[in-house]
């Protein structure tokens, strides 16, 4: 999975970039970057408006989100922001020179670290229960052919499953061992001296793990067989509750987070259509984009794992009702 995604011929090295194959919230609307810019301004205020304010865009793709956030920031905040895109692919041509391009998150910074659809691509192990109901690692060949490893699971995988994804002794069940993702997120959160770390992804919780897992491939806008040959994305939903590092961490639905950051899907007043038709069309377009970002059964169901790091009032978003928590 590591080689197929990030190796020299890996999927994320392809010249068209992720946007050539699927739409994330970043690609769906500039409203998403505007909301993240609003969150960055709230972090800035909570930090006391430091001389340097970090914005770290994890798994930056071709820099779409960090570029959009810079455009949305007020001038006084933008002048203090140190923007960093973290991505294994090469820096794209023409990227704003204010954006640093790194393979790893910078250490010891204060500000906002934002990881949109990163953790779902952190490689992990898949396990399946065999005919006797014993969990085994799934081994995969270059052509996608699968077999079960006769060796027992290692202790780390077993402990993680027992804690976060208990499996019944029923043949054919699957689980995805998220220990590597937990470690990757802990490292990202640990890179902050002060501030807020946010991971956004399609997710599930311990109370509702999918019985057959979620690993899939994605190419040209369609789901496909997850063959690890570099031709497609390899992705699996994230156990965000397992990833949480700090006691103050919260997981909320994207629709809740975005509404708290000013993204609303209400239709503009019809009277505006006669008073200013162009403004009405623009407002109607924004409402449609907001609806897509916050839709139940779609992007609105994504989870936001929000982790304050030495930050007073770390919620920064909203007091979330119980029915809006993931």
C-alpha atoms as one frame of an Amber mdcrd trajectory, in Angstrom:
protein
   0.000   0.000   0.000   2.846   2.399   0.830   4.590   1.671  -2.467   1.381
   1.760  -4.508   0.397   5.164  -3.131   3.678   6.971  -2.558   6.448   5.049
  -4.330   8.186   6.357  -7.478   5.325   5.038  -9.645   2.672   5.491  -6.960
  -0.804   6.883  -7.425  -0.046  10.165  -5.640   2.958  10.791  -7.894   0.766
  10.901 -11.005   0.882  14.284 -12.783  -2.886  14.872 -12.677  -2.911  14.745
  -8.881  -5.823  13.611  -6.706  -8.207  16.140  -8.293  -7.920  14.173 -11.536
  -9.718  11.251  -9.902 -12.041  12.460  -7.133 -13.567  15.526  -5.491 -12.824
  16.339  -1.886 -14.497  19.148   0.052 -11.598  21.364  -1.058 -12.445  20.788
  -4.719 -16.214  21.020  -4.185 -16.283  24.665  -3.139 -14.144  27.632  -2.116
 -16.476  27.838   0.889 -14.441  25.061   2.479 -11.196  27.058   2.318 -13.102
  30.089   3.630 -14.313  28.056   6.620 -10.777  26.821   7.343  -9.534  30.414
   7.101 -12.187  31.393   9.654 -10.988  28.614  11.943  -7.387  29.780  11.529
  -8.428  33.286  12.563 -10.107  31.862  15.665  -6.950  29.961  16.529  -4.974
  33.151  15.985  -7.186  35.012  18.463  -6.950  32.188  21.016  -3.148  32.273
  20.720  -3.082  36.030  21.302  -2.244  36.984  17.698   1.370  35.798  17.666
   4.015  37.378  15.417   4.098  34.114  13.409   1.011  31.990  12.905   1.453
  28.567  11.309  -0.985  26.989   8.893   0.056  23.414   8.097  -1.865  21.660
   5.316  -1.278  17.919   5.725  -1.542  15.794   2.560  -1.780  18.985   0.547
  -2.303  17.383  -2.878  -1.327  20.148  -5.273  -1.729  22.897  -2.678  -5.379
  23.699  -3.373  -6.461  24.145   0.252  -3.497  26.149   1.519  -3.714  28.408
  -1.548  -7.425  28.953  -0.967  -6.948  29.696   2.727  -4.321  32.361   1.987
  -6.734  34.074  -0.406  -9.479  34.154   2.232  -7.464  35.543   5.152  -7.689
  39.190   6.210  -4.539  41.097   5.276  -3.289  41.561   8.838  -3.527  37.818
   9.521  -2.129  36.784   6.129   0.943  38.956   6.767   1.770  36.875   9.857
   0.928  33.425   8.488   3.665  30.912   7.722   1.973  28.504   5.352   3.308
  24.994   4.877   2.077  22.256   2.546   3.041  18.733   3.635   3.055  16.313
   0.711   5.238  13.492  -0.625   4.708  14.476  -4.258   6.883  17.161  -5.829
   6.027  20.835  -5.452   3.667  21.857  -8.271   4.794  24.625 -10.625   3.330
  28.065 -10.055   2.503  27.556  -6.385   2.438  30.737  -4.297   6.000  31.347
  -3.125   4.731  32.094   0.381   3.920  28.382   0.763   6.712  26.145   2.045
   6.646  22.612   0.578   7.798  19.798   2.873   7.631  16.026   3.131   6.968
  16.193   6.899   5.168  18.576   9.226   7.372  21.312  10.706   8.087  20.875
  14.420   7.484  23.327  17.234   5.092  25.683  15.441   1.994  27.415  16.816
  -1.192  27.654  14.809  -3.532  25.317  12.918  -2.597  21.922  11.498  -5.327
  20.750   9.134  -5.425  17.266   7.590  -8.197  16.884   5.027  -8.532  13.292
   3.807  -5.023  12.324   4.850  -5.502   9.531   7.371  -7.615   7.411   5.008
  -4.476   7.039   2.872  -2.093   6.163   5.703  -1.277   2.502   4.948  -2.681
  -0.122   7.294  -3.123  -3.856   7.703  -6.394  -5.594   6.853  -7.439  -8.703
   8.770 -10.102 -11.299   8.042 -11.479 -14.158  10.107 -10.703 -17.554   8.603
 -12.948 -20.619   8.441 -12.300 -21.239  12.137 -13.113 -17.644  13.097  -9.478
 -16.689  13.782  -8.342 -13.252  12.637  -5.557 -13.407  10.012  -3.663 -10.754
   8.079  -4.800 -10.382   4.475  -1.852 -10.714   2.097  -2.189  -9.048  -1.312
  -0.245  -9.631  -4.520   0.590  -6.943  -7.106  -2.441  -7.997  -9.162  -4.795
  -7.749  -6.178  -4.953 -11.486  -5.471  -5.601 -12.066  -1.753  -4.742 -14.827
   0.685  -4.748 -15.163   4.458  -1.478 -15.236   6.383  -1.205 -18.515   8.344
   0.943 -16.792  10.987  -0.836 -15.369  14.056  -1.407 -11.630  14.360   1.309
  -9.669  16.118   0.598  -8.422  19.620   0.168  -4.762  18.625  -2.494  -5.605
  16.048  -4.294  -7.891  18.470  -4.313  -5.259  21.220  -5.600  -2.596  18.837
  -8.413  -4.826  17.593  -9.420  -5.853  21.112  -9.627  -2.198  22.147 -11.038
  -0.517  19.060 -12.519  -3.103  16.673 -13.519  -6.342  18.460 -14.285  -9.097
  15.957 -16.718 -11.944  16.413 -15.436 -15.467  15.694 -17.443 -15.622  12.468
 -15.748 -16.530   9.172 -15.358 -13.791   6.587 -15.503 -10.728   8.838 -12.974
  -7.988   8.157 -11.334  -5.185  10.097  -8.690  -2.572   9.351  -6.002  -2.192
  12.011  -5.626   1.534  12.628  -2.522   1.514  14.837  -0.356   3.072  12.104
  -2.880   5.863  11.657  -3.025   6.483  15.392   0.750   6.836  15.414   0.785
   9.111  12.354  -1.822  11.406  13.878  -0.065  11.478  17.257   3.129  12.554
  15.475   1.264  15.300  13.608  -0.378  16.601  16.789   2.997  16.432  18.534
   4.490  18.760  15.929   2.430  21.634  17.357   3.819  23.650  20.249   0.452
  25.345  20.697  -2.679  25.497  18.603  -5.262  23.220  17.079  -4.958  20.037
  15.040  -7.922  18.924  12.900  -8.281  15.695  10.919 -11.187  15.485   8.464
 -12.147  12.150   6.930 -14.862   9.628   6.293 -14.953   7.762   9.529 -16.666
   5.292  11.827 -16.729   4.754  15.577 -16.334   1.709  17.810 -20.084   1.430
  18.239 -20.645   1.063  14.480 -17.620  -0.542  12.823 -18.459  -1.978   9.374
 -18.397  -5.784   9.606 -16.611  -6.283   6.286 -14.247  -3.307   6.373 -14.066
  -0.381   3.975 -10.896  -0.804   1.904 -11.521   0.205  -1.703  -9.815   1.567
  -4.773 -10.710   4.777  -6.572  -9.854   5.900 -10.092 -11.347   8.311 -12.634
 -14.236   9.244 -10.360 -15.328   5.655  -9.667 -14.762   3.006  -7.033 -12.686
   0.102  -8.282 -10.948  -3.021  -7.017  -8.107  -2.001  -4.659  -5.194  -3.357
  -6.683  -1.841  -2.150  -5.239  -0.145  -1.392  -8.564  -0.179   2.421  -8.471
  -3.107   2.717 -10.882  -5.692   3.716  -8.274  -6.162   5.299  -4.900  -6.209
   2.859  -1.969  -8.377   4.153   0.822 -10.158   2.962   3.961 -12.396   4.828
   6.377 -10.771   6.098   9.569 -11.406   5.081  13.182 -11.138   8.708  14.324
 -12.134   7.852  17.896  -9.061   5.624  18.145  -6.791   8.345  16.724  -7.634
  10.937  19.392  -4.551  11.987  21.376  -5.620  14.580  23.948  -8.375  14.310
  26.597  -9.950  17.437  25.071 -10.289  15.848  21.630 -13.737  15.817  20.059
 -15.166  14.222  16.935 -17.984  16.162  15.296 -19.788  15.883  11.984 -18.551
  18.104   9.156 -22.007  19.641   8.768 -21.835  20.823  12.389 -18.289  22.152
  12.126 -18.938  24.022   8.878 -22.154  25.574  10.110 -20.264  26.812  13.177
 -17.733  28.356  10.794 -20.356  30.210   8.788 -21.234  27.767   5.990 -25.011
  27.740   5.634 -27.163  26.292   2.882 -30.204  28.557   3.173 -31.638  29.861
  -0.101 -31.359  33.612  -0.684 -34.482  35.742  -0.430 -36.498  35.596  -3.655
 -36.816  39.384  -3.642 -33.101  39.599  -4.382 -33.753  38.011  -7.786 -35.574
  41.122  -8.990 -33.410  43.635  -7.106 -30.024  42.219  -8.161 -30.283  39.130
 -10.396 -26.513  38.580 -10.569 -26.196  38.698  -6.773 -29.124  36.279  -6.481
 -27.445  33.783  -8.820 -24.178  34.030  -6.865 -25.988  33.534  -3.559 -27.938
  30.594  -4.975 -24.687  29.002  -6.191 -23.105  29.421  -2.749 -26.183  27.857
  -1.145 -25.898  24.845  -3.439 -22.203  24.433  -2.662 -22.883  24.750   1.064
 -25.595  22.106   0.768 -23.118  19.700  -0.832 -20.512  20.316   1.871 -22.997
  19.734   4.698 -25.269  17.065   3.184 -26.297  14.048   5.216 -25.266  10.893
   3.419 -22.431  12.790   1.746 -19.651  15.193   2.695 -21.592  16.428   5.713
 -21.161  13.014   7.334 -17.380  13.285   7.371 -15.858  13.400  10.836 -13.751
  16.282  12.183 -11.335  15.194  14.908 -10.504  18.428  16.737  -7.459  18.375
  19.046  -6.433  21.478  21.051  -2.766  21.644  22.057  -2.083  23.879  25.071
  -4.926  26.086  23.947  -7.504  27.637  26.279 -11.075  27.360  25.040  -9.981
  24.634  22.681 -13.437  23.824  21.273 -13.304  26.942  19.065 -16.088  25.553
  16.937 -19.387  25.112  18.735 -21.007  23.375  21.685 -22.103  20.287  19.805
 -25.413  18.642  20.589 -25.209  14.935  21.342 -27.078  14.006  18.162 -24.439
  15.825  16.079 -21.454  13.998  17.539 -19.927  11.181  15.504
